[in-house]
Amino acid sequence: MVKKISKIIGFIGAGNMAEALIKGMLQKKITIPDNIHASDVRPERLTQLKEETGINISSRNISILEASDILILAVKPQQIKTILDEISNQTEGKVIVSIVAGVSSEVIKNVLGPDTDVVRVMPNTPALIGEAMTALAFSANVSDKNRSVVRAVFESVGRVVEVKESQMNLITALSGSGPAYVFRLAEELIRAGEKLGLAADLAKELILQTILGSAKLLAESSVPPEELRKKVTSPGGTTEAGMSVMDQKDFSGIILETVKNAAKRADDLSKLNT
């Protein structure tokens, strides 16, 4: 059953993720355009969103704050301090939802006040097609009702899990950045096909469907990834020959270091924003 939202949802920042959430909520019919407000520094962007969705727009962040019950901060990390200073002392009774990478709930509460209801969120770009993986970290004082509303907003663009705030930087590195790792794998497989003699269009078609089918099999099967891999890897066969190169090049180590390095950067960004 689709959960309807009666509260007013505001966005400061109207980039791709905000657009995905707005369109997701409207497509799932969990709210109506009149219950959504958005601001952005780009007037043309706001005009475009209003024309496409019918939502309320304003060039003034304070207007969005005043109109909203749930305020979603969807700005770049370097803008967050200016935004927080602008809305400080005016957020009583509001729920502040941040999708800003590297900005902790503590940083937000340090500016807006220790009793502020804060939710730190890490969605990923498949939200653009309604297939996001989103992690939510609620501050302890957020009510069950408001938790349910925030969950519904992000469930409109995919799946949601609740996590501890202390896990958020690692989750940012793993699933927030994860689509880029998958895209890189697709990019290199397609390039390998081309280099070894396939037409570019054919290589792309083969790899995209292979990744799509593999992901669907993984999602719908109760068999763990290791066992699915073994089912494809016959002793002495072509797959084993290819996998042996991954083993020789320490593919597992490369992936681990990739995620560790991204997580370290997330930690560094958190320190920069304290």
N, C-alpha and C positions, 0 to 999 in steps of 0.2 A: 504493500500500500504506500502511495506517494505521500510524504509528509508535507502539508501546506505550511507556509511561513507567513505569519501576519505581521511580524516585526519589519521595521524599515532597515534596509541594508544599504550602507553607504560605502563608497570606494574613494579613497584619496590615491590617485594614480589610476589611469585608464589604459594601461598597456595590454599586451597579449593575454596575460593571465587573468586580469580583471575582465577583459572581454569574454574569455572562455567561461568564467564563472557566471557572468551576467547572462550569456546566451544559454548556458547549461541550466540555470534556474528557470529561465523562461521556457525552454524547450521541454523541460520536465514538468512544467506547469505547477511548480511549488510556490510561485509568487507571481505578481503582476508587475508590469513596467513601472506603474506609479509608486510601487514600494521600493524602488531602487534609485539611488542618487549617486552621481559620480562627478569628481573634479579632476582636472589635469592642467598642466601648464600649456598644453597645445590646444587652442580653441578649435582647430580643424579636426582634431581627434574626437573631441567631445561632440561636435556637430555630426560627425560620421556615426558615432555610437547612437546618438539620439535618433538619427534617420533610420538606422538599422533595427533598433530595439524599442524605441519609444520611451526610454528611461528619462529621468530628470537629470539635468546637468547644471553645473555652476563653475565659474572660474575661481570661486572662493572656497577654500578648504573649510573655513569655519561654518559656512552655510551647510556643507555636507555633514559636518559633525553635529550641528544643531538639529538637523532633520532626522538623524539616524539613531537607531537603537543598537545596531551592530555596525561598527566602523572597521572596514578592512583597509589596512595600510599596504598598498601595492606599489611602492616607490623603490628607487634604487638605494642601495645602502648609504651612499654618500649624501642622500637627501633626508635621511631619517631624522637626524638631530634637529634640523630646521623645522621639519613637520611637527615633531614632538614638542618643541618649544612653542610653536604656534598654537597648538591645541591644549597646552597644559592649563590646569585650573578650570577646565571646562568639560571634563569627561565623566563627571559623577553620574552614575546610573547607566553608563555606556559600557559595552563590551568592545575591547580593542583587540582586533585580530591582525597579526602581523605575518605577512608572507615575505618579509625582507630577510634575505640570507645573511647569516652572521650577526643578527641582532637578537640578544637574549631578552626574555621577559623581564629580567632584573634591570636591564638598561632602560626599558620602557617605563617600569615602575619607578625608577630613580627620578625620572622627569615628571611623570604624570601622577605619582603618588603610590605608596605601598598598598593601598586598598583597591587599586584599579583592577578590574576584571580583564585579564590578558590571556590571549590564546596565541601561541607561536605555532606557525603552520609551515610545512614544507610540501608543496605539491610538485608535480613534474609536468613537463611539456605535453605529454599525451592528453592532458586536460583539454587541449585544443580539439580533440576528437572524442571527448567523453570517456577516455580510458586512463585517467590519471591514477597514480598511487600517491596518496596524501597522508602525511603524518601530522597528528595534532597533539600539542602539549598544552594542557589547560592549567592555569594557575588554580590553586586550591579553592579560591573563593568564588569561582564561576559556578553559578547555579546549574542544577540538572536541566532545567528548562532551556537555559541559554546554551548549554553544551549540546542539547538536542538540535537547536536551531543552527548552530555552527556546523555540526556534523551534516545536517541536511544540505547546507550550502555547498559543501565540498563533495558530498555524495552525488550531487547533480552532475559532476564531471568525472566520476570514477569511484574507486574504492578508497576507504578511509581506515586508518588504524590510530589508536590512541597510544602515545608513548610518553616516557619521562623526558623532561626538558634536557636532562644530562645526555640523552641519546641523540639529540637533534643534529649536532654537527656531523656525527657519523652517518646518520640517515641522509643528511644533505649530500654527503660524499657518495653514498651507496645508491639511493633511489632518485635523489634530486638531480645528481649528475649522471645517473645511470643511463638515461636515453642516449647521451652523447657516446658512451662506451659502445652501446649497441649499434649506433649509427656508424661509428668508426669501424666496427667489425664488418658491417654491411659494405661500407666503402671499400675496405681492403679486399674482401672476397670478390666484389664486382671487378675491381681493378686487376686482381689475379686472373679472373676469367678472361678479361680483355687481353692481358699480356700474353696469355697462353693460347690465344687464337680465336676467342669467341667475339661475336659482334657485341657492342656495348649494350644495345637494347635487350638482346637475349640474355646476357650475363646478369643484367639488372632484374629481368623477369624471373630468372631461375632463383636468384638469391633472395629477392623480396618474398616470394612465395615460400621458399624454404624456411626463412626466419618466421614468417607468419604462421605457417603450419607447425613448426617446431614449438613455438610459444603456445599455440592453442593445445597441442598435445600435452605439453608440460602442465598447462593450467587445468586440463580436464582429466588428467591421469592421476591415480593415487601412487604411482611409481615415482620414486625420487629421481632427480636428474642424473645421478651417477648410474642408476640401473638402466635408464633410457639410453644413456650414452653407450653402455656396454651392449645393449641389444643391437645397436647399429655397427658395433666394432667387432667384426668377425676375426678370429685369429688368422693372421697371415693375409688379411684382405687389404683393400685399398684404404679403408678408413683408418685401420691400425697404422698403415704406413704414414698417412697424413698426421695422425695424432702423435706419432713418435717424434715428429719435428717439434710439436708443441711441448712435449716433455723435455726434449733436449734443450730447448730455449727457455725452460722454466716458465711456462705459461702461467702456472698457478702463482708463482712468485711475482710475475709482472702484474697480474690482476690485484694481488694483495697490495703491492707497492702503489699501484694506481689509486686504490681506494684510500690507503693510508695518507698519500700525499694530498689528495683532495680534502680529507678530513682535517689534516694539519692546516690547510689553507682556511678552512671554515673556522678552526680554532683561532687562527691569526686574525681573521676578519672580526671575530667576536671581541678579541682584545682591542682592536682598533676602535671599536664602537663603544667601549666602556667609558 
